[in-house]
Amino acid sequence: MGAVYKADQPDMNRHVAIKILHPRYLSRADLVSRFRREARAMSHLSHPNTARVFLYGQLDDGACYFVMEYLEGRNLAQVVRAEGPMEPRRACRIMAQVCGALDEAHRGGIV
């Protein structure tokens, strides 16, 4: 539905990720509403394995965005491609973290 960009926030001395709703969806009130609900719901999450949302809004030209924590590192697919199959113990630790984050998102009405 959009794109995510890495940006600098110099006053806070950090990188952030900015998610922007694709302009072709701005004419769809249902998608704009869904994007805003997602941002609002995510802003209430606090699980250590969930990116925090700092800010969300809509610009004068109608562009919808939210600014969230930028997380350095590799995703799971990149790890598996680089390192091959995981040991079951490591896979279980990762899945426990994923399940914890999904549980909070589910309780928040996101998934």
Buried (B, 14 or more C-beta within 10 A) or exposed (E): BBEEEEEEBEEEEEEBBBBBBEEEBBEEEEBBEBBBEBBEBBBEBEBEBBBBBBEBEBEEEEBBBBBBEBEEEEEEEEBEEEEEEBEEEEEEEEEEBEEBBBEBBEEBEBE
